[in-house]
Amino acid sequence: MNALIAPLLEHLRLSGAAFILSVALGFALGLIAVRGSRLGAALTQFATLARTLPSLAVLALALPLLGTGFLPSLLALTLYATAPVLLAVVAGLQLVDPTLREIATGLGLTARQRLARVEFPLAAPIVVAGLRVAAVEIVAGATLATFIGGGGLGDLIARGLAVRDTGQILLGALPVVALALLIEAALGQVERRLAGSGA
């Protein structure tokens, strides 16, 4: 059990930091993209393209550019997970009925107030779906960070594969599966509640 605690904490630290950064970046870029400018269209296209790249490829690209260690792993995972957040923000906001925007503006709401009080609450179920995808992909992708020195549960899996030790492999793999299922269930429940409440 002691052999699991340190890698698990490393994995949680890397995954948690990457999730927070990807959400912040995805929301910011999503708000730019939804405005319909050329930059917004380019951001959406780039995010769509990024969704086709496997996480191992993103981490491999980070290696020659950023080196090895926690920070390169964090940046690679953040960039990888930003795409689903950005696309979810854009999709959610684009589905808001334009009539509701007009009504909110007619009631005297500023663009920022309209976004916070009308648009984001209505887009919330789709946005949470994007957060769910990003979170699960980060937890799974963080296992591959071991190949660029990111540590975490991937270290246990890699060491187990190197010596063909099934117990060692499972010691790293099972917590990753459990974390992914836990996140999927929790955010899935939030998504269903928001959709059911008509938020």
MDAnalysis code that builds the backbone (N, CA, C; Angstrom):
import MDAnalysis as mda
import numpy as np

u = mda.Universe.empty(597, n_residues=199, atom_resindex=np.repeat(np.arange(199), 3), trajectory=True)
u.add_TopologyAttr("name", ["N", "CA", "C"] * 199)
u.add_TopologyAttr("resid", np.arange(1, 200))
u.add_TopologyAttr("resname", ["MET", "ASN", "ALA", "LEU", "ILE", "ALA", "PRO", "LEU", "LEU", "GLU", "HIS", "LEU", "ARG", "LEU", "SER", "GLY", "ALA", "ALA", "PHE", "ILE", "LEU", "SER", "VAL", "ALA", "LEU", "GLY", "PHE", "ALA", "LEU", "GLY", "LEU", "ILE", "ALA", "VAL", "ARG", "GLY", "SER", "ARG", "LEU", "GLY", "ALA", "ALA", "LEU", "THR", "GLN", "PHE", "ALA", "THR", "LEU", "ALA", "ARG", "THR", "LEU", "PRO", "SER", "LEU", "ALA", "VAL", "LEU", "ALA", "LEU", "ALA", "LEU", "PRO", "LEU", "LEU", "GLY", "THR", "GLY", "PHE", "LEU", "PRO", "SER", "LEU", "LEU", "ALA", "LEU", "THR", "LEU", "TYR", "ALA", "THR", "ALA", "PRO", "VAL", "LEU", "LEU", "ALA", "VAL", "VAL", "ALA", "GLY", "LEU", "GLN", "LEU", "VAL", "ASP", "PRO", "THR", "LEU", "ARG", "GLU", "ILE", "ALA", "THR", "GLY", "LEU", "GLY", "LEU", "THR", "ALA", "ARG", "GLN", "ARG", "LEU", "ALA", "ARG", "VAL", "GLU", "PHE", "PRO", "LEU", "ALA", "ALA", "PRO", "ILE", "VAL", "VAL", "ALA", "GLY", "LEU", "ARG", "VAL", "ALA", "ALA", "VAL", "GLU", "ILE", "VAL", "ALA", "GLY", "ALA", "THR", "LEU", "ALA", "THR", "PHE", "ILE", "GLY", "GLY", "GLY", "GLY", "LEU", "GLY", "ASP", "LEU", "ILE", "ALA", "ARG", "GLY", "LEU", "ALA", "VAL", "ARG", "ASP", "THR", "GLY", "GLN", "ILE", "LEU", "LEU", "GLY", "ALA", "LEU", "PRO", "VAL", "VAL", "ALA", "LEU", "ALA", "LEU", "LEU", "ILE", "GLU", "ALA", "ALA", "LEU", "GLY", "GLN", "VAL", "GLU", "ARG", "ARG", "LEU", "ALA", "GLY", "SER", "GLY", "ALA"])
u.atoms.positions = np.array([
    [0.823, -1.214, 0.000],
    [0.000, 0.000, 0.000],
    [0.857, 1.264, 0.000],
    [1.977, 1.227, 0.744],
    [2.875, 2.379, 0.776],
    [3.433, 2.682, -0.606],
    [3.637, 1.620, -1.410],
    [4.163, 1.805, -2.761],
    [3.168, 2.520, -3.665],
    [1.891, 2.529, -3.273],
    [0.843, 3.142, -4.093],
    [0.621, 4.605, -3.742],
    [0.792, 4.974, -2.485],
    [0.390, 6.304, -2.012],
    [1.105, 7.425, -2.744],
    [2.446, 7.369, -2.812],
    [3.200, 8.452, -3.456],
    [2.846, 8.612, -4.934],
    [2.825, 7.526, -5.744],
    [2.419, 7.686, -7.150],
    [0.979, 8.174, -7.303],
    [0.092, 7.721, -6.409],
    [-1.300, 8.158, -6.482],
    [-1.414, 9.657, -6.228],
    [-0.694, 10.140, -5.216],
    [-0.715, 11.572, -4.913],
    [-0.118, 12.384, -6.058],
    [0.945, 11.867, -6.671],
    [1.539, 12.532, -7.832],
    [0.536, 12.602, -8.987],
    [-0.161, 11.498, -9.185],
    [-1.146, 11.417, -10.264],
    [-2.280, 12.419, -10.027],
    [-2.763, 12.478, -8.805],
    [-3.842, 13.408, -8.461],
    [-3.387, 14.858, -8.606],
    [-2.153, 15.123, -8.193],
    [-1.613, 16.478, -8.304],
    [-1.515, 16.903, -9.762],
    [-0.953, 16.034, -10.599],
    [-0.814, 16.345, -12.018],
    [-2.168, 16.477, -12.693],
    [-3.061, 15.534, -12.428],
    [-4.388, 15.549, -13.054],
    [-5.209, 16.755, -12.604],
    [-5.181, 17.041, -11.302],
    [-5.949, 18.161, -10.771],
    [-5.480, 19.489, -11.332],
    [-4.157, 19.678, -11.385],
    [-3.613, 20.926, -11.921],
    [-3.941, 21.077, -13.397],
    [-3.814, 19.991, -14.160],
    [-4.113, 20.034, -15.596],
    [-5.589, 20.322, -15.833],
    [-6.462, 19.767, -14.995],
    [-7.901, 20.000, -15.159],
    [-8.242, 21.467, -14.903],
    [-7.719, 22.014, -13.817],
    [-8.004, 23.415, -13.481],
    [-7.529, 24.344, -14.594],
    [-6.318, 24.118, -15.073],
    [-5.766, 24.974, -16.129],
    [-6.526, 24.813, -17.446],
    [-6.892, 23.585, -17.773],
    [-7.599, 23.359, -19.039],
    [-8.997, 23.967, -19.003],
    [-9.644, 23.932, -17.849],
    [-10.967, 24.562, -17.719],
    [-10.851, 26.072, -17.883],
    [-9.878, 26.675, -17.197],
    [-9.688, 28.121, -17.298],
    [-9.371, 28.529, -18.738],
    [-8.453, 27.804, -19.366],
    [-8.063, 28.123, -20.738],
    [-9.192, 27.833, -21.722],
    [-9.880, 26.717, -21.523],
    [-10.970, 26.352, -22.414],
    [-12.119, 27.342, -22.368],
    [-12.451, 27.817, -21.157],
    [-13.522, 28.812, -21.022],
    [-13.126, 30.117, -21.703],
    [-11.895, 30.575, -21.458],
    [-11.433, 31.835, -22.033],
    [-11.421, 31.773, -23.559],
    [-10.851, 30.703, -24.106],
    [-10.792, 30.565, -25.559],
    [-12.172, 30.304, -26.159],
    [-13.018, 29.588, -25.407],
    [-14.375, 29.334, -25.885],
    [-15.181, 30.615, -26.035],
    [-15.004, 31.527, -25.098],
    [-15.709, 32.816, -25.172],
    [-15.223, 33.638, -26.362],
    [-13.937, 33.527, -26.675],
    [-13.406, 34.209, -27.857],
    [-13.945, 33.555, -29.123],
    [-13.946, 32.217, -29.135],
    [-14.355, 31.473, -30.329],
    [-15.821, 31.680, -30.671],
    [-16.662, 31.823, -29.658],
    [-18.108, 31.896, -29.905],
    [-18.528, 33.236, -30.502],
    [-17.636, 34.202, -30.511],
    [-17.971, 35.514, -31.056],
    [-18.044, 35.524, -32.575],
    [-17.518, 34.464, -33.203],
    [-17.677, 34.342, -34.650],
    [-16.629, 35.048, -35.483],
    [-15.548, 35.544, -34.865],
    [-14.486, 36.204, -35.618],
    [-13.627, 35.155, -36.325],
    [-12.688, 35.626, -37.134],
    [-11.773, 34.701, -37.800],
    [-10.927, 33.950, -36.773],
    [-10.521, 34.668, -35.734],
    [-9.753, 34.028, -34.666],
    [-10.585, 32.943, -34.005],
    [-11.858, 33.235, -33.773],
    [-12.754, 32.250, -33.160],
    [-12.902, 31.015, -34.012],
    [-13.060, 31.217, -35.322],
    [-13.185, 30.078, -36.238],
    [-11.904, 29.251, -36.255],
    [-10.763, 29.940, -36.222],
    [-9.474, 29.234, -36.219],
    [-9.307, 28.431, -34.930],
    [-9.720, 29.001, -33.802],
    [-9.622, 28.301, -32.524],
    [-10.485, 27.049, -32.521],
    [-11.694, 27.168, -33.039],
    [-12.599, 26.018, -33.091],
    [-12.036, 24.915, -33.992],
    [-11.501, 25.305, -35.142],
    [-10.930, 24.320, -36.061],
    [-9.711, 23.635, -35.451],
    [-8.890, 24.432, -34.761],
    [-7.700, 23.867, -34.126],
    [-8.087, 22.895, -33.019],
    [-9.105, 23.261, -32.241],
    [-9.567, 22.385, -31.155],
    [-10.147, 21.094, -31.716],
    [-10.874, 21.198, -32.816],
    [-11.436, 20.007, -33.460],
    [-10.326, 19.090, -33.951],
    [-9.287, 19.688, -34.535],
    [-8.143, 18.909, -34.994],
    [-7.420, 18.251, -33.812],
    [-7.276, 19.004, -32.724],
    [-6.579, 18.486, -31.544],
    [-7.293, 17.278, -30.954],
    [-8.612, 17.211, -31.131],
    [-9.387, 16.087, -30.593],
    [-9.032, 14.775, -31.293],
    [-8.446, 14.872, -32.480],
    [-8.098, 13.651, -33.221],
    [-6.724, 13.107, -32.824],
    [-5.951, 13.893, -32.082],
    [-4.605, 13.462, -31.714],
    [-4.647, 12.577, -30.470],
    [-3.959, 11.455, -30.471],
    [-3.872, 10.641, -29.254],
    [-3.016, 11.348, -28.203],
    [-3.335, 11.100, -26.936],
    [-2.623, 11.780, -25.854],
    [-1.131, 11.466, -25.871],
    [-0.765, 10.251, -26.261],
    [0.652, 9.888, -26.309],
    [1.394, 10.746, -27.329],
    [0.728, 11.063, -28.435],
    [1.355, 11.902, -29.455],
    [1.600, 13.309, -28.919],
    [0.640, 13.838, -28.171],
    [0.798, 15.173, -27.591],
    [1.963, 15.193, -26.606],
    [2.046, 14.163, -25.772],
    [3.148, 14.076, -24.816],
    [4.479, 13.907, -25.544],
    [4.494, 13.142, -26.613],
    [5.723, 12.941, -27.383],
    [6.183, 14.252, -28.018],
    [5.236, 15.064, -28.474],
    [5.583, 16.358, -29.049],
    [6.142, 17.305, -27.989],
    [5.669, 17.147, -26.750],
    [6.143, 18.010, -25.668],
    [7.587, 17.720, -25.292],
    [8.013, 16.484, -25.529],
    [9.354, 16.063, -25.104],
    [10.469, 16.895, -25.733],
    [10.543, 17.023, -27.072],
    [11.635, 17.822, -27.648],
    [11.476, 19.320, -27.404],
    [10.225, 19.766, -27.197],
    [9.988, 21.195, -27.025],
    [10.189, 21.664, -25.589],
    [9.782, 20.831, -24.635],
    [9.755, 21.258, -23.235],
    [10.649, 20.445, -22.313],
    [11.155, 19.304, -22.806],
    [11.992, 18.465, -21.949],
    [11.140, 17.496, -21.141],
    [11.654, 17.073, -20.005],
    [10.958, 16.095, -19.174],
    [10.644, 16.665, -17.799],
    [9.734, 15.994, -17.093],
    [9.400, 16.398, -15.730],
    [7.938, 16.747, -15.569],
    [7.607, 17.274, -14.409],
    [6.216, 17.593, -14.071],
    [5.652, 18.690, -14.959],
    [6.393, 19.781, -15.128],
    [5.876, 20.926, -15.877],
    [5.568, 20.603, -17.331],
    [6.469, 19.951, -18.060],
    [6.116, 19.571, -19.434],
    [4.894, 18.654, -19.501],
    [4.790, 17.722, -18.556],
    [3.617, 16.834, -18.513],
    [2.350, 17.633, -18.263],
    [2.445, 18.594, -17.349],
    [1.297, 19.440, -17.021],
    [0.854, 20.247, -18.237],
    [1.800, 20.852, -18.923],
    [1.464, 21.674, -20.083],
    [0.864, 20.828, -21.206],
    [1.443, 19.655, -21.434],
    [0.936, 18.783, -22.497],
    [-0.494, 18.323, -22.202],
    [-0.745, 17.895, -20.974],
    [-2.093, 17.450, -20.603],
    [-3.093, 18.598, -20.639],
    [-2.646, 19.782, -20.214],
    [-3.527, 20.950, -20.235],
    [-3.944, 21.282, -21.665],
    [-2.985, 21.325, -22.568],
    [-3.297, 21.637, -23.962],
    [-4.211, 20.577, -24.573],
    [-3.956, 19.317, -24.226],
    [-4.765, 18.225, -24.764],
    [-6.214, 18.312, -24.277],
    [-6.391, 18.658, -23.009],
    [-7.733, 18.668, -22.422],
    [-8.473, 19.986, -22.637],
    [-7.777, 21.004, -23.111],
    [-8.445, 22.287, -23.367],
    [-9.449, 22.169, -24.505],
    [-9.132, 21.335, -25.494],
    [-9.984, 21.215, -26.686],
    [-11.430, 20.825, -26.356],
    [-11.685, 19.751, -25.580],
    [-13.087, 19.411, -25.299],
    [-13.816, 20.475, -24.486],
    [-13.095, 21.178, -23.623],
    [-13.727, 22.249, -22.848],
    [-14.124, 23.393, -23.778],
    [-13.187, 23.804, -24.625],
    [-13.455, 24.889, -25.574],
    [-14.648, 24.548, -26.471],
    [-14.635, 23.353, -27.042],
    [-15.716, 22.955, -27.954],
    [-17.057, 22.863, -27.244],
    [-17.046, 22.434, -25.976],
    [-18.292, 22.345, -25.215],
    [-18.848, 23.733, -24.910],
    [-17.977, 24.669, -24.568],
    [-18.409, 26.050, -24.306],
    [-19.023, 26.652, -25.560],
    [-18.350, 26.460, -26.694],
    [-18.863, 26.992, -27.962],
    [-20.206, 26.354, -28.314],
    [-20.284, 25.024, -28.229],
    [-21.521, 24.323, -28.576],
    [-22.669, 24.743, -27.657],
    [-22.395, 24.840, -26.366],
    [-23.442, 25.203, -25.411],
    [-23.969, 26.600, -25.645],
    [-23.079, 27.545, -25.855],
    [-23.508, 28.938, -26.036],
    [-24.191, 29.149, -27.384],
    [-23.762, 28.402, -28.402],
    [-24.391, 28.550, -29.714],
    [-25.812, 28.008, -29.743],
    [-26.139, 27.108, -28.817],
    [-27.485, 26.534, -28.777],
    [-28.488, 27.403, -28.016],
    [-27.992, 28.454, -27.367],
    [-28.906, 29.353, -26.646],
    [-29.779, 30.096, -27.651],
    [-31.057, 30.110, -27.404],
    [-32.016, 30.765, -28.300],
    [-31.692, 32.262, -28.405],
    [-31.466, 32.772, -29.624],
    [-31.170, 34.209, -29.785],
    [-32.261, 35.112, -29.225],
    [-33.501, 34.616, -29.229],
    [-34.604, 35.413, -28.682],
    [-34.393, 35.701, -27.199],
    [-33.870, 34.723, -26.480],
    [-33.610, 34.919, -25.058],
    [-32.526, 35.970, -24.842],
    [-31.539, 35.982, -25.740],
    [-30.510, 37.025, -25.654],
    [-31.125, 38.406, -25.855],
    [-32.010, 38.503, -26.831],
    [-32.657, 39.782, -27.119],
    [-33.518, 40.238, -25.938],
    [-34.220, 39.287, -25.328],
    [-35.055, 39.630, -24.176],
    [-34.189, 40.119, -23.021],
    [-33.081, 39.416, -22.774],
    [-32.172, 39.802, -21.692],
    [-31.592, 41.179, -21.939],
    [-31.243, 41.465, -23.196],
    [-30.717, 42.792, -23.540],
    [-31.793, 43.849, -23.365],
    [-33.016, 43.507, -23.772],
    [-34.130, 44.441, -23.621],
    [-34.442, 44.757, -22.172],
    [-34.145, 43.820, -21.279],
    [-34.365, 44.038, -19.847],
    [-33.250, 44.865, -19.212],
    [-32.260, 45.214, -20.017],
    [-31.201, 46.082, -19.520],
    [-29.950, 45.371, -19.031],
    [-29.838, 44.073, -19.294],
    [-28.649, 43.334, -18.870],
    [-27.479, 43.671, -19.792],
    [-26.325, 43.850, -19.196],
    [-25.115, 44.045, -19.988],
    [-24.713, 42.697, -20.596],
    [-23.762, 42.733, -21.519],
    [-23.309, 41.483, -22.156],
    [-22.771, 40.508, -21.114],
    [-22.041, 41.035, -20.128],
    [-21.487, 40.167, -19.093],
    [-22.592, 39.591, -18.208],
    [-23.567, 40.417, -17.836],
    [-24.684, 39.938, -17.016],
    [-25.515, 38.912, -17.772],
    [-25.710, 39.164, -19.059],
    [-26.487, 38.228, -19.887],
    [-25.781, 36.873, -19.968],
    [-24.457, 36.924, -20.099],
    [-23.679, 35.697, -20.168],
    [-23.785, 34.906, -18.867],
    [-23.664, 35.605, -17.741],
    [-23.655, 34.933, -16.438],
    [-25.043, 34.463, -16.009],
    [-26.070, 35.241, -16.305],
    [-27.412, 34.956, -15.784],
    [-28.309, 34.175, -16.747],
    [-28.013, 34.258, -18.038],
    [-28.893, 33.619, -19.017],
    [-28.160, 32.547, -19.829],
    [-27.091, 32.952, -20.492],
    [-26.465, 32.062, -21.462],
    [-25.748, 30.875, -20.813],
    [-24.895, 31.144, -19.826],
    [-24.157, 30.044, -19.216],
    [-25.061, 29.057, -18.471],
    [-26.067, 29.524, -17.724],
    [-26.969, 28.552, -17.092],
    [-27.655, 27.634, -18.107],
    [-28.021, 28.172, -19.273],
    [-28.674, 27.354, -20.291],
    [-27.678, 26.410, -20.973],
    [-26.439, 26.856, -21.078],
    [-25.411, 26.040, -21.740],
    [-24.774, 25.041, -20.779],
    [-25.073, 25.151, -19.491],
    [-24.372, 24.376, -18.460],
    [-24.330, 22.869, -18.700],
    [-25.434, 22.202, -19.086],
    [-25.352, 20.743, -19.282],
    [-24.321, 20.333, -20.330],
    [-24.260, 21.083, -21.435],
    [-23.298, 20.758, -22.489],
    [-21.876, 21.060, -22.030],
    [-21.712, 22.159, -21.314],
    [-20.390, 22.523, -20.804],
    [-19.880, 21.469, -19.829],
    [-20.753, 21.006, -18.938],
    [-20.355, 19.973, -17.974],
    [-19.988, 18.679, -18.698],
    [-20.682, 18.379, -19.781],
    [-20.326, 17.188, -20.581],
    [-18.896, 17.316, -21.100],
    [-18.525, 18.511, -21.528],
    [-17.163, 18.746, -21.978],
    [-16.152, 18.624, -20.853],
    [-16.520, 19.110, -19.678],
    [-15.645, 18.985, -18.511],
    [-15.444, 17.521, -18.142],
    [-16.496, 16.740, -18.284],
    [-16.422, 15.310, -17.964],
    [-15.448, 14.602, -18.897],
    [-15.542, 14.910, -20.183],
    [-14.625, 14.318, -21.158],
    [-13.190, 14.722, -20.841],
    [-12.976, 16.004, -20.566],
    [-11.629, 16.500, -20.279],
    [-11.043, 15.836, -19.043],
    [-11.845, 15.733, -17.987],
    [-11.357, 15.163, -16.725],
    [-10.955, 13.704, -16.887],
    [-11.797, 12.933, -17.564],
    [-11.488, 11.507, -17.759],
    [-10.251, 11.344, -18.638],
    [-10.145, 12.149, -19.675],
    [-8.981, 12.063, -20.562],
    [-7.698, 12.450, -19.835],
    [-7.782, 13.409, -18.931],
    [-6.600, 13.820, -18.167],
    [-6.142, 12.695, -17.255],
    [-7.070, 12.102, -16.521],
    [-6.713, 11.020, -15.599],
    [-6.091, 9.851, -16.358],
    [-6.677, 9.517, -17.504],
    [-6.132, 8.420, -18.307],
    [-4.807, 8.818, -18.949],
    [-4.758, 10.016, -19.511],
    [-3.552, 10.476, -20.193],
    [-2.379, 10.679, -19.260],
    [-2.662, 10.987, -17.996],
    [-1.581, 11.208, -17.028],
    [-0.744, 9.957, -16.804],
    [-1.310, 8.776, -17.091],
    [-0.519, 7.549, -16.954],
    [0.625, 7.527, -17.968],
    [0.412, 8.169, -19.119],
    [1.440, 8.197, -20.151],
    [2.508, 9.238, -19.867],
    [2.244, 10.127, -18.919],
    [3.226, 11.160, -18.571],
    [4.498, 10.558, -18.004],
    [4.429, 9.311, -17.574],
    [5.629, 8.642, -17.063],
    [6.738, 8.604, -18.113],
    [6.354, 8.594, -19.400],
    [7.350, 8.509, -20.468],
    [8.112, 9.809, -20.678],
    [7.619, 10.913, -20.098],
    [8.387, 12.165, -20.157],
    [8.684, 12.664, -18.736],
    [8.723, 11.728, -17.803],
    [9.134, 12.065, -16.449],
    [8.077, 12.716, -15.596],
    [6.806, 12.506, -15.941],
    [5.729, 13.143, -15.183],
    [5.365, 12.433, -13.902],
    [5.827, 11.197, -13.733],
    [5.527, 10.440, -12.514],
    [4.092, 9.953, -12.494],
    [3.601, 9.672, -11.295],
    [2.228, 9.220, -11.139],
    [2.081, 7.717, -11.250],
    [0.850, 7.292, -11.416],
    [0.547, 5.860, -11.468],
    [1.127, 5.178, -12.706],
    [1.425, 5.966, -13.715],
    [2.047, 5.413, -14.907],
    [3.407, 4.799, -14.622],
    [4.095, 5.318, -13.598],
    [5.390, 4.738, -13.218],
    [5.234, 3.284, -12.793],
    [4.195, 3.020, -12.006],
    [3.947, 1.652, -11.555],
    [3.641, 0.736, -12.735],
    [2.830, 1.226, -13.653],
    [2.466, 0.424, -14.828],
    [3.696, 0.148, -15.688],
    [4.497, 1.183, -15.918],
    [5.693, 1.025, -16.753],
    [6.693, 0.058, -16.127],
    [6.875, 0.176, -14.815],
    [7.804, -0.741, -14.141],
    [7.282, -2.174, -14.200],
    [5.980, -2.325, -14.046],
    [5.387, -3.660, -14.120],
    [5.526, -4.270, -15.493],
    [5.337, -3.450, -16.530],
    [5.490, -3.942, -17.899],
    [6.939, -4.329, -18.182],
    [7.875, -3.561, -17.626],
    [9.300, -3.818, -17.875],
    [9.739, -5.174, -17.340],
    [9.162, -5.583, -16.194],
    [9.565, -6.868, -15.589],
    [8.470, -7.920, -15.684],
    [7.418, -7.603, -16.434],
    [6.284, -8.515, -16.629],
    [5.672, -8.941, -15.296],
    [5.469, -7.932, -14.446],
    [4.884, -8.167, -13.119],
    [3.423, -7.713, -13.156],
    [2.507, -8.673, -13.264],
    [1.080, -8.345, -13.371],
    [0.577, -7.598, -12.146],
    [1.050, -7.994, -10.968],
    [0.634, -7.321, -9.737],
    [1.006, -5.854, -9.741],
    [2.204, -5.548, -10.199],
    [2.668, -4.154, -10.281],
    [1.845, -3.368, -11.293],
    [1.549, -4.004, -12.416],
    [0.733, -3.338, -13.446],
    [-0.647, -3.002, -12.892],
    [-1.263, -3.962, -12.232],
    [-2.602, -3.751, -11.681],
    [-2.591, -2.725, -10.559],
    [-1.492, -2.663, -9.808],
    [-1.373, -1.682, -8.727],
    [-1.458, -0.263, -9.261],
    [-0.949, -0.065, -10.479],
    [-1.050, 1.250, -11.101],
    [-2.316, 1.436, -11.909],
    [-2.758, 0.370, -12.586],
    [-3.883, 0.499, -13.512],
    [-5.238, 0.593, -12.815],
    [-5.435, -0.201, -11.782],
    [-6.751, -0.224, -11.121],
    [-7.145, 1.122, -10.514],
    [-6.226, 1.828, -9.833],
    [-6.610, 3.155, -9.324],
    [-6.960, 4.144, -10.434],
    [-6.295, 4.022, -11.589],
    [-6.614, 4.904, -12.712],
    [-8.039, 4.638, -13.201],
    [-8.370, 3.362, -13.333],
    [-9.727, 2.987, -13.754],
    [-10.755, 3.478, -12.738],
    [-10.448, 3.292, -11.447],
    [-11.371, 3.716, -10.389],
    [-11.573, 5.230, -10.413],
    [-10.486, 5.985, -10.578],
    [-10.588, 7.448, -10.640],
    [-11.418, 7.897, -11.837],
    [-11.166, 7.282, -12.995],
    [-11.905, 7.649, -14.202],
    [-13.395, 7.358, -14.049],
    [-13.732, 6.210, -13.479],
    [-15.145, 5.856, -13.276],
    [-15.810, 6.777, -12.270],
    [-15.075, 7.137, -11.237],
    [-15.599, 8.036, -10.198],
    [-15.919, 9.405, -10.783],
    [-14.970, 9.925, -11.564],
    [-15.164, 11.236, -12.190],
    [-16.311, 11.193, -13.186],
    [-16.340, 10.143, -13.988],
    [-17.415, 9.973, -14.975],
    [-18.783, 9.952, -14.297],
    [-18.884, 9.205, -13.203],
    [-20.160, 9.102, -12.490],
    [-20.552, 10.430, -11.849],
    [-19.606, 11.095, -11.212],
    [-19.906, 12.344, -10.500],
    [-20.321, 13.453, -11.463],
    [-19.520, 13.672, -12.496],
    [-19.854, 14.741, -13.441],
    [-21.052, 14.362, -14.315],
    [-21.218, 13.078, -14.570],
    [-22.412, 12.634, -15.297],
    [-23.683, 12.931, -14.523],
    [-23.620, 12.756, -13.206],
    [-24.764, 13.066, -12.346],
    [-25.066, 14.562, -12.366],
    [-24.004, 15.384, -12.312],
    [-24.182, 16.837, -12.377],
    [-24.818, 17.230, -13.707],
    [-24.321, 16.644, -14.778],
    [-24.857, 16.938, -16.113],
    [-26.344, 16.594, -16.209],
    [-26.719, 15.410, -15.691],
    [-28.121, 14.991, -15.753],
    [-29.011, 15.905, -14.917],
    [-28.517, 16.330, -13.766],
    [-29.319, 17.229, -12.920],
    [-29.534, 18.576, -13.581],
    [-28.467, 19.085, -14.205],
    [-28.599, 20.365, -14.882],
    [-29.556, 20.263, -16.056],
    [-29.453, 19.175, -16.823],
    [-30.346, 18.976, -17.965],
    [-31.790, 18.798, -17.511],
    [-31.971, 18.067, -16.396],
    [-33.304, 17.823, -15.859],
    [-33.954, 19.054, -15.277],
    [-33.110, 19.969, -14.737],
    [-33.663, 21.169, -14.125],
    [-33.933, 22.269, -15.145],
    [-33.434, 22.006, -16.397],
    [-33.631, 23.019, -17.440],
    [-32.757, 24.222, -17.244],
    [-31.600, 24.010, -16.510],
    [-30.701, 25.129, -16.240],
    [-30.071, 25.650, -17.525],
])
